[in-house]
Amino acid sequence: MSASVIVIIYCSLIRSMLEYASVVFANLPRYLSLALEKVQKRAFIIIFSPALSYEQALAKAGITSL
């Protein structure tokens, strides 16, 4: 599978659930917010391999951070 297909799957299955609950995250403590961001970082390391930094992977996928 290509990276673009995996990004679409990630956005459909994982990120959509994280964004759906974003109203609850409005007053989330910083350490929990970082834990959520860690989920996305890990997904992009798997998708794009460790060769790209997190910021580069976000730009390549066309996605903003959580």
N, C-alpha and C positions, 0 to 999 in steps of 0.2 A: 504494500500500500504506500502511496505517496504521502509526504508530510502534509500536504494540503487536505487530503481526505481525512487524515487523522485529526487535524485541527478542527475540521467540521464536526467530526464525531465528538471530540472533546467539548466543543461549544454546545452541541446538542444535548449531550448527556450530563456533563459535569458542571460546566460554567452556567448553564441555564438554571440549575438548581441553586447555585451559589448566588446568582443575581436575583432570583425569585425571592430569596430570603433577605435581600439587602435592606429592606425596611427595618428588619429586626437588628441589623448590624449598625444602625445609625449611632448608637451609643456603646458600641462594642469596645471593651478595653483593648489597648494597643497590642498586648501579647496575643490575644485571640485573633485580632486582625492580621497580625504577622503569620499566625498559624494557617489562616485561610490563604494568604498569599503564597505560603510555602507549598500548598497543594498545587497551585498553578505553576510555580517554578519547577516542581518535580515533573509535572506533566510535560512541560516544554523541554526539559532535559531529556526525557524519554523520546519525545517527538523529533527534536532537532539535534540530538546528541550533544555531549558536553563541548563540542567545538564552538558553539555560539554562546555568547553571554545571554543572560535573561532578557536584557533590554533589546539586544539584537533579535532574539527569538520573537519577542512581542512585536517588533517592527515588521519582521518577515511574515508573521501570521496576521498582521493588521488588527491586533487586539490591544486594548489598554489594560493596565494593571487593575486588580480588584480594588 
